Amino acid sequence: MRRLTGAVLARHGRGMLRLVLSRIVRVAVVVGLGVSALGIAPRGDAFAGGGNSPMAAATVEAHARVRQTVGVGPLRWSPSLAQLAQNWAQQLCRRSRRGRVVLQHRPSSRFGENLHWQGGGDPPSVGDAVQSWANERTHYDPSTGRCVGGECGHYTQLVWRATTEVGCGAATCGSSHFTVCNYSPPGNFVGQRPY
């Protein structure tokens, strides 16, 4: 399994995203193209529908465990954010070809967004994805509100007090597993602290 960090990615230019390990299910639906034509492995749309699906419940619970540690309330599942995230995960899969991983935040999005990529192995679980973002807590200094010694932006979005909704999606193409979570309202505003 290949692991990339934000520090590694920072050397590759501003348009590239921070990469973090996580685990979530594969997504099957591709608009306008057949799944086999894109090389995207179907595994069901576990994130689709309301907050009653097992993956939606697991996502909300994983976020709640982390948010609770800093006294921030739980998030609600948003099917519309989940669809947005699923579509972007599929887009990242389509853009990543021939061993070249392309991770970019959705341009001009009005939502917060955490991305994850894993190369090889089984698709990660939702709890692993959230935990990988939560592990950035060690780089967040609450006394200054800044990242120290590494990336912490995924963590701060995860625990952003004003954020009330989350929706996630995932896609697998070849041995690459992509995970996207969108947040509303977004976090990570300069000059503001997450909690």
Residue pairs with C-beta under 8 A, 6 or more apart in sequence:
1 118
1 119
1 120
1 121
2 118
2 119
2 120
3 21
3 118
4 19
4 101
4 117
5 18
5 19
5 20
5 150
5 151
6 18
6 19
6 20
6 150
6 151
6 153
7 150
7 151
8 19
9 16
9 17
9 18
9 19
9 103
10 16
10 18
15 104
16 103
16 104
17 103
17 104
17 105
17 115
18 115
18 151
18 153
18 154
19 101
19 103
19 115
19 116
19 117
20 114
20 115
20 116
20 117
20 132
20 133
20 136
20 151
20 154
21 116
21 117
21 118
21 124
21 128
21 129
21 132
22 116
22 118
22 124
22 126
22 128
22 129
22 130
22 131
22 132
22 133
22 179
23 118
23 122
23 123
23 124
23 125
23 126
23 127
23 128
23 129
23 177
23 179
24 55
24 116
24 123
24 124
24 125
24 126
24 128
24 129
24 168
24 170
24 177
24 179
25 43
25 44
25 46
25 47
25 55
25 123
25 126
25 170
26 40
26 41
26 42
26 43
26 44
26 123
26 170
26 171
26 172
26 177
27 40
27 42
27 43
27 45
27 47
27 86
27 89
27 90
27 169
27 170
27 171
27 172
28 35
28 40
28 42
28 43
28 44
28 45
29 45
29 86
29 90
30 38
30 40
30 90
30 94
31 87
31 90
33 94
35 41
35 42
38 93
38 94
38 173
39 173
39 174
40 90
40 93
40 94
40 171
40 172
40 173
41 172
41 173
43 123
43 172
45 86
46 53
46 54
46 55
47 53
47 55
47 56
47 59
47 82
47 85
47 86
47 167
47 168
47 169
47 170
48 79
48 82
48 83
48 86
49 56
49 79
50 56
50 77
50 79
51 57
51 60
51 76
51 77
51 79
55 126
55 168
56 77
56 82
57 77
58 125
58 126
58 127
59 77
59 126
59 130
59 166
59 168
59 181
60 74
60 75
60 76
60 77
60 166
62 126
62 127
62 129
62 130
62 131
63 74
63 75
63 130
63 158
63 166
64 74
64 75
65 130
66 130
66 131
66 133
66 134
66 158
66 159
67 73
67 74
67 75
67 158
67 159
68 74
70 159
70 194
70 195
71 195
72 159
72 160
72 161
72 194
72 195
75 163
75 164
75 165
75 166
75 183
76 164
76 165
76 166
77 165
77 166
77 167
78 165
78 166
78 167
78 182
78 184
79 167
80 167
81 111
81 165
81 166
81 167
81 168
81 182
81 183
81 184
82 167
82 168
82 169
82 182
83 167
83 169
84 106
84 111
84 167
84 169
84 182
85 113
85 167
85 168
85 169
85 180
85 181
85 182
86 168
86 169
86 170
86 171
86 180
87 169
88 106
88 113
88 169
88 180
88 182
89 169
89 170
89 171
89 178
89 179
89 180
90 169
90 171
92 102
92 103
92 104
92 115
92 117
92 171
92 178
92 180
93 171
93 172
93 173
93 176
93 178
94 173
95 102
95 104
96 102
96 103
96 173
96 176
96 178
101 117
101 119
101 176
103 115
103 117
103 178
105 113
105 115
106 113
109 182
110 186
111 182
111 183
111 184
111 186
112 157
112 160
112 163
112 182
112 183
112 184
112 185
112 186
112 187
112 188
113 157
113 180
113 181
113 182
113 183
113 186
114 133
114 154
114 157
114 158
114 180
114 181
114 183
115 178
115 179
115 180
116 124
116 129
116 132
116 133
116 177
116 178
116 179
116 180
117 176
117 177
117 178
117 179
118 124
118 176
118 177
119 175
119 176
119 177
120 175
121 175
121 177
123 170
123 172
123 177
124 177
124 179
126 168
129 168
129 179
129 181
130 158
132 154
133 154
133 155
133 157
133 158
134 155
134 158
135 155
136 147
136 150
136 151
136 152
136 153
136 154
136 155
137 152
137 155
138 150
139 147
139 148
139 149
139 150
139 151
139 152
139 155
140 146
140 147
140 148
140 152
140 155
140 156
141 147
141 148
142 193
145 192
145 193
145 194
147 153
153 188
156 187
156 188
156 194
157 163
157 183
157 186
157 187
157 188
157 194
159 194
159 195
160 183
160 186
160 187
160 188
160 194
160 195
161 194
161 195
162 185
162 187
163 183
163 184
163 185
163 186
163 187
164 184
164 185
165 183
165 184
166 181
166 182
166 183
167 181
167 182
168 179
168 180
168 181
168 182
169 179
169 180
170 177
170 178
170 179
170 180
171 177
171 178
172 178
187 194
188 194
